[in-house]
Amino acid sequence: MEHAGELDQEACYRAVLTRDARFDGRFFGCVKTTGIYCRPVCPARTPKRENMFFVVSAAAAEEAGFRACLRCRPETAPDMGAWRGTSNTVSRALALIEAGALDNHSESGGDVDGLAGRLGVGERHLRRLFRQHLGAAPVSVAQTRRVLLAKALIHQTDLSMAQVALASGFGSVRRFNETFQALYDRPPSALRRRGERAHAGGVRLSLSSRPPYDWDAMFAALTARGDTVEGRRWSRVLRKDVDGAEGSVTVEPGEAGPVPVCVEADDLRALPGVLARVRRVFDLSADPEAIGRDLSADPALKPLVAARPGLRLPGDWIDDGAEAPNDRLNDETLIARAEAWRPWRAYGALHLALAGISGADLKRMESDDAKRAA
C-alpha cells in the first residue's frame, strides 16, 4: 500500500474517469472548485484534472478542509482495512480508534498520549506514523470516523439527532451540531432526506466489505468454534463489563452487498466498539485483491487462493491487539516459509489448513520437487 505522499495522482485520475470499483476506499479525490471530496466511484460528473488532487484517507481530505460528498457518501466506502500491513502500530491504532479510543468516554480519555501509551510507543512517533501512512493526525482520523458513522446513522436509522451524537462518539450534542455545521454548512438534521420518525428499537446498519466473500466458510468456522449461529444468522449477547452495554448484536448477510447488522444496547455509547468487534469477527476490512496478489507468489498457495479468493479470517470478539490478526502465525513448521507471506501469514496458513496441507507436507513437496529437478 502506498504511503500518504506516494499516491500516483495520474493513475488515481484514470481510475476516477472509469469509476473503477477496485479503488473504492483506497483513495479519495478532493475537488478544488467545490470543496468536496469523493469516492473514485462517485456518479457525479468527473471534474477536470487540474481541479482535482488525491489523498489516501477521508481524514486527510477533511483535515485539508474538504467536506464529504453527499452523492457518493464516503461513509459507505470500504473502510480503512487497506492499511493493515503497512505498519503494525498504525493497524492497531486504527482498530482502537474505530472502537472509540479517542472519544471522550474512552479508556484513554480521548487523548493521543493515552492511545500511544496503549500501543507502547511515544506520542510524537505515533503522530509521525499517521502522517506517513494516512496523511492526517490521529485526532483527525478519529473525528472523521465519528462524522462518517454519524452520517451513516442519519441516513440508515431513525435515531434522533441527540441519539446519533451519542452513538457516534461525540461528547455532546452541541459539539455534534457545531462539527456538522462547520463541515457541511448545515445542521445534521438537514442531511436526513425524510422526516423524523419514532425510533422502534435496535440500531440497524449496513457495513461495507470488499467482494468476494466466502460466507459458507465463515459460518462453518464460527459454528465450529461454538458461536451462536442459526443458518446464516450469527448473534451474540452484549455484556456491560466487555462491551460497555447490555443487549445483543446480530448479523444476517445476504449473498452479496453490504452486511446488515442489528445492535440492541442499553447504552448507545457502546455502538462504535460493538461495530468494530463485528468488523473484526467477520474480517470485513480484508482486502482480497492485495491478499491474493501477495500470497499467489508462493506456488503452493497460488492454486488455493485462486480456488477460494473470498476466504476470510474469523476474528475474536475480545482481542488484545498485541499483533495484527492478519499476520498471526501459530504453526511453527511454517515460520520460515511464511516470512514471504507477510503481512498475510494468517491467511496463508488458513488456506493450507482448509486444504489439509501441513508444514511437514510442504517440506515433503519441496523435497520431491528438488529430487525430480535433479
C-alpha positions as CSV (number, residue, x, y, z in Angstrom):
1,M,0.0,0.0,0.0
2,E,1.4,3.4,-0.9
3,H,2.2,6.0,1.8
4,A,0.4,9.3,2.0
5,G,2.8,11.2,-0.1
6,E,3.3,8.4,-2.7
7,L,-0.1,8.3,-4.5
8,D,0.2,8.3,-8.3
9,Q,-2.0,11.2,-9.0
10,E,-2.4,10.5,-12.7
11,A,-3.3,6.8,-12.1
12,C,-5.9,7.9,-9.5
13,Y,-7.5,10.3,-12.0
14,R,-7.6,7.5,-14.6
15,A,-9.4,5.3,-12.0
16,V,-11.9,8.1,-11.4
17,L,-12.6,8.5,-15.1
18,T,-13.6,4.9,-15.4
19,R,-15.2,4.8,-11.9
20,D,-13.2,1.6,-11.2
21,A,-14.7,0.0,-8.1
22,R,-11.5,-1.8,-7.3
23,F,-10.1,1.5,-6.0
24,D,-13.1,2.3,-3.8
25,G,-11.9,3.2,-0.3
26,R,-8.2,3.1,-1.4
27,F,-8.1,6.9,-2.1
28,F,-10.4,9.9,-2.2
29,G,-10.5,12.8,-4.7
30,C,-10.6,16.4,-3.5
31,V,-12.3,18.8,-5.8
32,K,-10.8,22.3,-5.5
33,T,-13.6,24.1,-7.2
34,T,-16.4,22.7,-4.9
35,G,-14.5,22.0,-1.7
36,I,-15.8,18.4,-1.5
37,Y,-14.1,15.0,-1.5
38,C,-15.4,12.0,-3.3
39,R,-15.0,8.2,-3.7
40,P,-13.5,7.0,-7.0
41,V,-16.9,5.6,-8.0
42,C,-18.8,8.9,-7.5
43,P,-21.7,9.2,-10.0
44,A,-21.3,12.9,-10.4
45,R,-19.6,14.4,-13.5
46,T,-15.8,14.0,-13.2
47,P,-14.1,17.3,-12.7
48,K,-11.2,18.4,-14.8
49,R,-7.8,17.0,-13.9
50,E,-6.4,20.4,-12.9
51,N,-9.2,20.8,-10.4
52,M,-8.5,17.5,-8.5
53,F,-5.9,16.0,-6.2
54,F,-6.0,12.7,-4.4
55,V,-5.4,11.7,-0.8
56,V,-5.2,8.3,0.8
57,S,-7.8,8.7,3.5
58,A,-11.0,10.6,4.2
59,A,-9.3,12.1,7.3
60,A,-6.6,13.7,5.1
61,A,-9.3,15.2,2.9
62,E,-11.3,16.6,5.9
63,E,-8.1,17.9,7.5
64,A,-7.3,19.7,4.3
65,G,-10.7,21.5,4.6
66,F,-12.8,19.4,2.2
67,R,-16.3,18.0,3.1
68,A,-17.8,14.7,2.2
69,C,-19.8,14.4,-1.0
70,L,-23.5,13.9,-0.4
71,R,-23.9,11.9,-3.5
72,C,-21.3,9.1,-3.2
73,R,-21.3,9.2,0.6
74,P,-17.7,8.3,1.6
75,E,-19.1,6.7,4.8
76,T,-20.4,3.8,2.7
77,A,-16.9,3.0,1.1
78,P,-14.9,0.0,2.2
79,D,-13.2,1.0,5.4
80,M,-9.5,1.7,6.3
81,G,-8.6,-2.0,6.3
82,A,-6.4,-1.4,3.3
83,W,-3.9,0.0,5.8
84,R,-3.4,-3.4,7.5
85,G,0.1,-4.5,6.8
86,T,1.7,-1.0,6.1
87,S,2.5,-0.6,9.8
88,N,1.6,-2.9,12.7
89,T,1.4,0.1,15.0
90,V,-0.9,2.1,12.7
91,S,-3.1,-1.0,12.1
92,R,-3.5,-1.5,15.9
93,A,-4.2,2.2,16.4
94,L,-6.8,2.3,13.7
95,A,-8.6,-0.7,15.3
96,L,-8.6,1.1,18.7
97,I,-9.8,4.4,17.1
98,E,-12.6,2.6,15.3
99,A,-13.7,1.2,18.6
100,G,-13.8,4.7,20.0
101,A,-10.4,5.0,21.7
102,L,-10.2,8.8,21.1
103,D,-13.8,9.5,22.1
104,N,-14.2,11.4,25.4
105,H,-15.6,8.4,27.3
106,S,-12.8,6.0,26.2
107,E,-10.2,4.4,28.4
108,S,-7.5,6.7,27.1
109,G,-9.7,9.7,27.9
110,G,-9.9,10.8,24.3
111,D,-6.2,11.9,24.1
112,V,-3.5,10.8,21.7
113,D,-0.9,10.4,24.5
114,G,-3.2,7.8,26.2
115,L,-3.6,6.0,22.8
116,A,0.1,5.9,22.3
117,G,0.6,4.5,25.8
118,R,-1.8,1.6,25.0
119,L,0.3,0.9,21.9
120,G,3.6,1.1,23.7
121,V,5.0,4.0,21.6
122,G,5.6,7.7,22.1
123,E,3.0,10.3,21.1
124,R,5.3,12.0,18.6
125,H,6.2,8.7,17.0
126,L,2.5,7.8,16.6
127,R,1.7,11.2,15.1
128,R,4.6,10.7,12.6
129,L,3.4,7.3,11.6
130,F,-0.1,8.6,11.0
131,R,1.3,11.4,8.8
132,Q,3.4,8.9,6.9
133,H,0.7,6.3,6.3
134,L,-2.6,8.2,6.4
135,G,-1.7,11.8,5.7
136,A,-3.6,13.0,8.8
137,A,-3.2,13.3,12.6
138,P,-4.8,10.6,14.9
139,V,-7.3,13.1,16.2
140,S,-8.4,13.9,12.6
141,V,-8.8,10.2,11.8
142,A,-11.0,9.9,14.9
143,Q,-13.0,13.0,14.0
144,T,-13.6,11.6,10.5
145,R,-14.6,8.2,12.0
146,R,-17.2,10.0,14.2
147,V,-18.6,12.1,11.4
148,L,-18.9,9.2,8.9
149,L,-20.5,7.0,11.5
150,A,-22.9,9.8,12.3
151,K,-23.8,10.2,8.7
152,A,-24.5,6.5,8.3
153,L,-26.8,6.6,11.4
154,I,-28.6,9.7,10.0
155,H,-29.2,8.0,6.6
156,Q,-29.9,4.4,7.7
157,T,-31.7,4.7,11.1
158,D,-34.5,6.5,12.8
159,L,-32.4,7.6,15.8
160,S,-32.9,11.2,16.9
161,M,-30.1,13.6,16.4
162,A,-29.2,13.5,20.1
163,Q,-29.0,9.7,19.9
164,V,-26.9,9.9,16.8
165,A,-24.5,12.2,18.6
166,L,-24.2,9.8,21.5
167,A,-23.9,6.7,19.3
168,S,-21.2,8.1,17.0
169,G,-18.9,9.1,19.8
170,F,-19.4,12.9,20.1
171,G,-19.0,14.2,23.6
172,S,-22.1,16.4,23.4
173,V,-24.9,17.4,21.1
174,R,-23.5,20.9,20.9
175,R,-20.2,19.6,19.6
176,F,-22.0,17.3,17.2
177,N,-24.0,20.2,15.8
178,E,-21.0,22.5,15.6
179,T,-19.0,19.9,13.7
180,F,-21.6,19.3,11.1
181,Q,-22.3,23.0,10.7
182,A,-18.6,23.6,10.1
183,L,-18.2,20.7,7.7
184,Y,-21.4,20.9,5.7
185,D,-22.6,24.4,6.4
186,R,-25.9,22.9,7.6
187,P,-27.2,21.2,10.8
188,P,-27.0,17.4,10.8
189,S,-30.8,17.1,10.7
190,A,-30.7,18.6,7.2
191,L,-28.8,15.6,5.9
192,R,-31.8,13.3,6.6
193,R,-33.9,13.2,3.5
194,R,-37.0,12.1,5.3
195,G,-38.9,13.4,8.3
196,E,-38.3,12.3,11.8
197,R,-39.9,9.0,12.8
198,A,-40.1,7.3,16.2
199,H,-37.2,5.0,16.8
200,A,-38.5,1.5,17.1
201,G,-35.5,0.0,19.0
202,G,-32.4,-1.7,17.7
203,V,-29.8,0.1,15.6
204,R,-29.8,-1.4,12.1
205,L,-26.8,-0.6,9.9
206,S,-25.2,-1.9,6.8
207,L,-21.4,-2.5,6.9
208,S,-19.3,-2.4,3.8
209,S,-16.7,-5.0,2.7
210,R,-14.8,-5.8,-0.5
211,P,-16.0,-8.7,-2.5
212,P,-15.7,-11.7,-2.9
213,Y,-16.7,-13.1,0.5
214,D,-16.8,-16.8,1.3
215,W,-19.8,-16.8,3.7
216,D,-20.1,-20.6,3.8
217,A,-16.6,-20.9,5.1
218,M,-17.0,-18.1,7.6
219,F,-20.2,-19.5,9.1
220,A,-18.7,-23.0,9.2
221,A,-15.7,-21.7,11.2
222,L,-17.9,-19.7,13.6
223,T,-20.1,-22.7,14.2
224,A,-17.1,-25.0,14.8
225,R,-15.7,-22.7,17.5
226,G,-19.1,-22.5,19.3
227,D,-20.5,-19.1,18.3
228,T,-24.3,-18.8,18.2
229,V,-25.2,-19.5,14.6
230,E,-28.6,-20.4,13.1
231,G,-28.4,-20.9,9.4
232,R,-26.8,-17.7,8.1
233,R,-27.7,-15.7,11.3
234,W,-25.0,-15.0,13.9
235,S,-25.7,-13.4,17.2
236,R,-24.0,-12.5,20.5
237,V,-25.1,-11.3,23.9
238,L,-23.5,-8.0,24.9
239,R,-22.1,-7.6,28.4
240,K,-21.5,-4.4,30.3
241,D,-18.0,-5.4,31.5
242,V,-16.9,-6.3,28.0
243,D,-18.9,-4.2,25.6
244,G,-20.0,-1.2,27.7
245,A,-23.7,-2.1,27.5
246,E,-26.2,-4.9,28.0
247,G,-28.0,-6.1,24.9
248,S,-27.4,-8.2,21.8
249,V,-26.0,-8.0,18.2
250,T,-27.0,-10.0,15.2
251,V,-25.5,-10.3,11.7
252,E,-27.5,-11.9,8.9
253,P,-25.8,-11.3,5.5
254,G,-27.3,-11.8,2.1
255,E,-25.5,-13.4,-0.8
256,A,-23.8,-10.1,-1.8
257,G,-23.6,-6.4,-0.9
258,P,-23.4,-4.6,2.4
259,V,-23.6,-6.7,5.6
260,P,-26.7,-5.9,7.7
261,V,-26.1,-5.6,11.5
262,C,-28.6,-5.0,14.2
263,V,-27.4,-3.8,17.6
264,E,-29.7,-3.6,20.7
265,A,-27.9,-1.9,23.5
266,D,-29.0,-0.1,26.6
267,D,-26.1,2.5,26.2
268,L,-25.7,3.9,22.7
269,R,-22.1,5.0,23.5
270,A,-21.1,1.3,23.2
271,L,-22.1,1.3,19.5
272,P,-18.6,2.1,17.9
273,G,-16.9,-0.6,19.9
274,V,-19.6,-3.2,19.0
275,L,-19.4,-2.4,15.3
276,A,-15.6,-2.6,15.5
277,R,-15.8,-6.0,17.0
278,V,-18.3,-7.2,14.4
279,R,-15.9,-6.0,11.7
280,R,-13.1,-8.0,13.3
281,V,-15.2,-11.2,13.8
282,F,-16.2,-11.2,10.2
283,D,-13.0,-9.7,8.8
284,L,-14.9,-7.1,6.9
285,S,-11.8,-4.9,6.4
286,A,-9.9,-7.6,4.4
287,D,-8.6,-6.6,1.0
288,P,-8.9,-9.8,-1.1
289,E,-7.1,-8.4,-4.1
290,A,-4.0,-7.5,-2.1
291,I,-4.1,-10.8,-0.2
292,G,-4.5,-12.8,-3.3
293,R,-1.7,-10.9,-5.2
294,D,0.8,-11.3,-2.4
295,L,0.1,-14.9,-1.4
296,S,0.0,-16.1,-5.1
297,A,3.7,-15.5,-5.3
298,D,4.1,-18.8,-3.4
299,P,3.5,-21.7,-5.8
300,A,1.9,-23.8,-3.1
301,L,-0.6,-21.1,-2.2
302,K,-1.4,-19.9,-5.7
303,P,-4.0,-22.6,-6.7
304,L,-5.5,-22.5,-3.2
305,V,-6.1,-18.7,-3.3
306,A,-7.4,-18.9,-6.8
307,A,-10.0,-21.5,-5.8
308,R,-11.1,-19.6,-2.7
309,P,-10.5,-15.8,-3.2
310,G,-13.1,-14.8,-0.7
311,L,-11.7,-16.7,2.3
312,R,-11.7,-14.5,5.5
313,L,-10.2,-14.9,9.0
314,P,-12.8,-15.5,11.7
315,G,-11.8,-12.9,14.3
316,D,-12.1,-12.9,18.1
317,W,-14.7,-10.8,19.8
318,I,-12.1,-9.9,22.5
319,D,-8.7,-9.2,21.1
320,D,-5.7,-7.8,23.0
321,G,-4.4,-6.2,19.8
322,A,-0.8,-7.1,20.5
323,E,-0.3,-8.3,16.9
324,A,-2.3,-7.7,13.8
325,P,-4.7,-10.7,13.3
326,N,-3.8,-10.9,9.6
327,D,-0.2,-11.6,10.4
328,R,-0.5,-14.1,13.3
329,L,1.0,-17.5,12.8
330,N,0.6,-20.4,15.2
331,D,2.2,-23.2,13.2
332,E,5.9,-23.2,13.9
333,T,6.6,-25.5,11.0
334,L,5.6,-22.7,8.6
335,I,7.6,-19.9,10.2
336,A,10.5,-19.9,7.7
337,R,8.3,-20.2,4.6
338,A,5.7,-17.8,5.8
339,E,8.1,-15.0,6.2
340,A,7.5,-14.2,2.5
341,W,3.7,-14.1,3.1
342,R,3.9,-11.0,5.4
343,P,1.7,-9.3,6.2
344,W,-0.9,-12.0,5.3
345,R,0.6,-15.0,7.1
346,A,-2.6,-15.9,8.9
347,Y,-4.4,-16.1,5.5
348,G,-1.8,-18.3,4.0
349,A,-2.0,-20.7,7.0
350,L,-5.8,-20.7,6.8
351,H,-5.7,-21.7,3.1
352,L,-3.3,-24.5,3.8
353,A,-5.3,-25.8,6.8
354,L,-8.6,-25.9,4.8
355,A,-6.8,-27.8,2.0
356,G,-5.4,-30.3,4.6
357,I,-1.8,-29.3,3.9
358,S,0.6,-29.1,6.9
359,G,4.0,-27.5,7.1
360,A,5.5,-31.0,7.0
361,D,3.6,-31.7,3.8
362,L,5.0,-28.6,2.2
363,K,8.6,-29.7,3.1
364,R,8.0,-33.1,1.6
365,M,6.6,-31.5,-1.6
366,E,9.7,-29.3,-1.8
367,S,12.0,-32.3,-1.3
368,D,10.1,-34.3,-4.0
369,D,10.4,-31.3,-6.4
370,A,14.1,-31.0,-5.7
371,K,14.6,-34.7,-6.4
372,R,12.7,-34.5,-9.7
373,A,14.7,-31.5,-10.7
374,A,18.0,-33.3,-10.0
